[in-house]
Every structure is written in structure tokens, then in C-alpha cells.
């Protein structure tokens, strides 16, 4: 079910994560389950910004356009998430989730 790039006899000895200078997470909750219909995590590191989106697609993904805008110091209000490949179900359409990405950003 799961695979790794480890060869026979190799083991993982360390996992590290860079601590951001500042970060925030905002999500639009489903009213019954409280799970994120869309959640956006933004972190500022010394080397730039990172933006991750959860709930909008089958898996968590980084939002490169938002990262580039933040790195450039641009206003994020005009950044649009394409609705392609986003989830669409009885709770929220792909277009609505795309809109929520911008709102949560």
C-alpha cells in the first residue's frame, strides 16, 4: 500500500521541519462535521512563503501562485484558484471551493 525510496537495510534516522518565522491556518468548517471544506495554511520562512491548501482537493497541495504573490509582496486579494481538479460534492462545488481558497488566504 505504501512505498518509500529506502533501499533494503536503510532506516530513517531523522525527520526535520523548518520552524517558520510566522504562520497561520484558517478553515471554512463544514457545519456538522467541523472538517475543513477548505483550509489554507500560510507560513513565512527566511527563504520565502509557503501556502498549503487542504479540503479543496483529494489531497493537500501547495498553492504556487499564492506563494509567488506573497514572495513579491503583492496583494493576495486578486489571486484566483482554478477550479480544475478540486473536489465537488453535495457540500460545495469545485467553483465554490476555489472561491473559498481566496477567502481563506
ChimeraX commands (.cxc) that place a marker at each C-alpha (Angstrom):
marker #1 position 0.00,0.00,0.00 radius 0.5
marker #1 position 2.76,2.47,0.91 radius 0.5
marker #1 position 6.23,2.62,-0.59 radius 0.5
marker #1 position 9.38,4.57,0.16 radius 0.5
marker #1 position 12.64,5.34,-1.61 radius 0.5
marker #1 position 14.56,3.41,1.05 radius 0.5
marker #1 position 16.73,0.54,-0.08 radius 0.5
marker #1 position 16.94,-2.75,1.81 radius 0.5
marker #1 position 18.84,-2.21,5.06 radius 0.5
marker #1 position 18.33,1.57,5.16 radius 0.5
marker #1 position 16.44,3.24,8.00 radius 0.5
marker #1 position 15.22,6.76,8.65 radius 0.5
marker #1 position 17.31,8.33,11.39 radius 0.5
marker #1 position 15.95,11.87,11.38 radius 0.5
marker #1 position 12.99,13.90,10.19 radius 0.5
marker #1 position 13.29,17.67,10.36 radius 0.5
marker #1 position 10.94,20.58,9.82 radius 0.5
marker #1 position 11.92,24.22,9.50 radius 0.5
marker #1 position 10.21,26.41,12.09 radius 0.5
marker #1 position 8.52,29.34,10.33 radius 0.5
marker #1 position 9.02,32.93,11.42 radius 0.5
marker #1 position 5.23,33.23,11.49 radius 0.5
marker #1 position 2.30,31.17,10.28 radius 0.5
marker #1 position -1.48,30.92,10.34 radius 0.5
marker #1 position -4.19,28.44,9.41 radius 0.5
marker #1 position -7.78,29.32,8.56 radius 0.5
marker #1 position -10.52,26.92,7.56 radius 0.5
marker #1 position -14.12,27.08,6.44 radius 0.5
marker #1 position -15.74,24.38,8.53 radius 0.5
marker #1 position -18.49,22.01,7.47 radius 0.5
marker #1 position -21.27,22.85,9.95 radius 0.5
marker #1 position -21.94,19.26,11.02 radius 0.5
marker #1 position -18.56,17.54,10.94 radius 0.5
marker #1 position -16.38,20.62,11.57 radius 0.5
marker #1 position -13.92,19.25,8.98 radius 0.5
marker #1 position -12.45,21.79,6.58 radius 0.5
marker #1 position -14.38,22.29,3.37 radius 0.5
marker #1 position -11.34,24.44,2.55 radius 0.5
marker #1 position -8.38,25.24,4.78 radius 0.5
marker #1 position -5.37,27.39,3.95 radius 0.5
marker #1 position -2.06,27.36,5.85 radius 0.5
marker #1 position 0.41,30.19,5.26 radius 0.5
marker #1 position 3.96,30.19,6.63 radius 0.5
marker #1 position 6.76,32.72,6.25 radius 0.5
marker #1 position 10.30,31.35,6.29 radius 0.5
marker #1 position 13.58,33.16,5.76 radius 0.5
marker #1 position 13.63,31.85,2.18 radius 0.5
marker #1 position 10.06,32.83,1.31 radius 0.5
marker #1 position 6.42,31.97,1.82 radius 0.5
marker #1 position 4.70,28.59,1.72 radius 0.5
marker #1 position 0.96,28.16,1.18 radius 0.5
marker #1 position -0.82,24.81,1.60 radius 0.5
marker #1 position -4.48,24.07,0.86 radius 0.5
marker #1 position -6.48,21.27,2.46 radius 0.5
marker #1 position -10.04,20.03,1.97 radius 0.5
marker #1 position -10.37,21.50,-1.51 radius 0.5
marker #1 position -8.86,18.56,-3.40 radius 0.5
marker #1 position -8.33,14.84,-2.83 radius 0.5
marker #1 position -5.01,15.64,-1.08 radius 0.5
marker #1 position -3.21,18.60,0.45 radius 0.5
marker #1 position -1.32,20.70,-2.10 radius 0.5
marker #1 position 0.86,23.79,-2.25 radius 0.5
marker #1 position -0.57,26.88,-3.94 radius 0.5
marker #1 position 2.32,28.16,-6.06 radius 0.5
marker #1 position 0.54,31.29,-7.35 radius 0.5
marker #1 position -0.20,32.46,-3.80 radius 0.5
marker #1 position 3.40,31.76,-2.74 radius 0.5
marker #1 position 4.74,33.78,-5.69 radius 0.5
marker #1 position 2.43,36.72,-4.91 radius 0.5
marker #1 position 3.44,36.74,-1.25 radius 0.5
marker #1 position 7.13,36.49,-2.18 radius 0.5
marker #1 position 6.69,39.51,-4.47 radius 0.5
marker #1 position 4.87,41.48,-1.76 radius 0.5
marker #1 position 1.73,41.69,-3.90 radius 0.5
marker #1 position -1.83,41.97,-2.62 radius 0.5
marker #1 position -3.33,38.49,-2.35 radius 0.5
marker #1 position -6.93,39.68,-2.79 radius 0.5
marker #1 position -6.81,39.20,-6.57 radius 0.5
marker #1 position -5.32,35.70,-6.60 radius 0.5
marker #1 position -7.71,33.16,-8.09 radius 0.5
marker #1 position -7.59,29.42,-7.57 radius 0.5
marker #1 position -8.55,27.45,-10.68 radius 0.5
marker #1 position -11.43,25.07,-10.01 radius 0.5
marker #1 position -9.83,22.30,-12.08 radius 0.5
marker #1 position -9.16,19.13,-10.04 radius 0.5
marker #1 position -10.91,20.46,-6.91 radius 0.5
marker #1 position -13.50,18.40,-5.05 radius 0.5
marker #1 position -17.15,18.88,-5.89 radius 0.5
marker #1 position -19.85,17.28,-3.76 radius 0.5
marker #1 position -23.17,17.99,-2.06 radius 0.5
marker #1 position -21.46,20.33,0.41 radius 0.5
marker #1 position -19.56,22.57,-2.02 radius 0.5
marker #1 position -18.93,22.74,-5.75 radius 0.5
marker #1 position -15.42,23.00,-7.17 radius 0.5
marker #1 position -16.07,26.64,-8.09 radius 0.5
marker #1 position -17.20,27.43,-4.55 radius 0.5
marker #1 position -14.13,25.71,-3.09 radius 0.5
marker #1 position -11.92,27.71,-5.46 radius 0.5
marker #1 position -13.57,30.91,-4.22 radius 0.5
marker #1 position -13.11,29.82,-0.58 radius 0.5
marker #1 position -9.39,29.32,-1.18 radius 0.5
marker #1 position -9.05,33.01,-1.92 radius 0.5
marker #1 position -11.25,33.97,1.03 radius 0.5
marker #1 position -9.26,31.82,3.46 radius 0.5
marker #1 position -5.96,33.14,2.06 radius 0.5
marker link #1:1,2 radius 0.2
marker link #1:2,3 radius 0.2
marker link #1:3,4 radius 0.2
marker link #1:4,5 radius 0.2
marker link #1:5,6 radius 0.2
marker link #1:6,7 radius 0.2
marker link #1:7,8 radius 0.2
marker link #1:8,9 radius 0.2
marker link #1:9,10 radius 0.2
marker link #1:10,11 radius 0.2
marker link #1:11,12 radius 0.2
marker link #1:12,13 radius 0.2
marker link #1:13,14 radius 0.2
marker link #1:14,15 radius 0.2
marker link #1:15,16 radius 0.2
marker link #1:16,17 radius 0.2
marker link #1:17,18 radius 0.2
marker link #1:18,19 radius 0.2
marker link #1:19,20 radius 0.2
marker link #1:20,21 radius 0.2
marker link #1:21,22 radius 0.2
marker link #1:22,23 radius 0.2
marker link #1:23,24 radius 0.2
marker link #1:24,25 radius 0.2
marker link #1:25,26 radius 0.2
marker link #1:26,27 radius 0.2
marker link #1:27,28 radius 0.2
marker link #1:28,29 radius 0.2
marker link #1:29,30 radius 0.2
marker link #1:30,31 radius 0.2
marker link #1:31,32 radius 0.2
marker link #1:32,33 radius 0.2
marker link #1:33,34 radius 0.2
marker link #1:34,35 radius 0.2
marker link #1:35,36 radius 0.2
marker link #1:36,37 radius 0.2
marker link #1:37,38 radius 0.2
marker link #1:38,39 radius 0.2
marker link #1:39,40 radius 0.2
marker link #1:40,41 radius 0.2
marker link #1:41,42 radius 0.2
marker link #1:42,43 radius 0.2
marker link #1:43,44 radius 0.2
marker link #1:44,45 radius 0.2
marker link #1:45,46 radius 0.2
marker link #1:46,47 radius 0.2
marker link #1:47,48 radius 0.2
marker link #1:48,49 radius 0.2
marker link #1:49,50 radius 0.2
marker link #1:50,51 radius 0.2
marker link #1:51,52 radius 0.2
marker link #1:52,53 radius 0.2
marker link #1:53,54 radius 0.2
marker link #1:54,55 radius 0.2
marker link #1:55,56 radius 0.2
marker link #1:56,57 radius 0.2
marker link #1:57,58 radius 0.2
marker link #1:58,59 radius 0.2
marker link #1:59,60 radius 0.2
marker link #1:60,61 radius 0.2
marker link #1:61,62 radius 0.2
marker link #1:62,63 radius 0.2
marker link #1:63,64 radius 0.2
marker link #1:64,65 radius 0.2
marker link #1:65,66 radius 0.2
marker link #1:66,67 radius 0.2
marker link #1:67,68 radius 0.2
marker link #1:68,69 radius 0.2
marker link #1:69,70 radius 0.2
marker link #1:70,71 radius 0.2
marker link #1:71,72 radius 0.2
marker link #1:72,73 radius 0.2
marker link #1:73,74 radius 0.2
marker link #1:74,75 radius 0.2
marker link #1:75,76 radius 0.2
marker link #1:76,77 radius 0.2
marker link #1:77,78 radius 0.2
marker link #1:78,79 radius 0.2
marker link #1:79,80 radius 0.2
marker link #1:80,81 radius 0.2
marker link #1:81,82 radius 0.2
marker link #1:82,83 radius 0.2
marker link #1:83,84 radius 0.2
marker link #1:84,85 radius 0.2
marker link #1:85,86 radius 0.2
marker link #1:86,87 radius 0.2
marker link #1:87,88 radius 0.2
marker link #1:88,89 radius 0.2
marker link #1:89,90 radius 0.2
marker link #1:90,91 radius 0.2
marker link #1:91,92 radius 0.2
marker link #1:92,93 radius 0.2
marker link #1:93,94 radius 0.2
marker link #1:94,95 radius 0.2
marker link #1:95,96 radius 0.2
marker link #1:96,97 radius 0.2
marker link #1:97,98 radius 0.2
marker link #1:98,99 radius 0.2
marker link #1:99,100 radius 0.2
marker link #1:100,101 radius 0.2
marker link #1:101,102 radius 0.2
marker link #1:102,103 radius 0.2
marker link #1:103,104 radius 0.2
marker link #1:104,105 radius 0.2
view
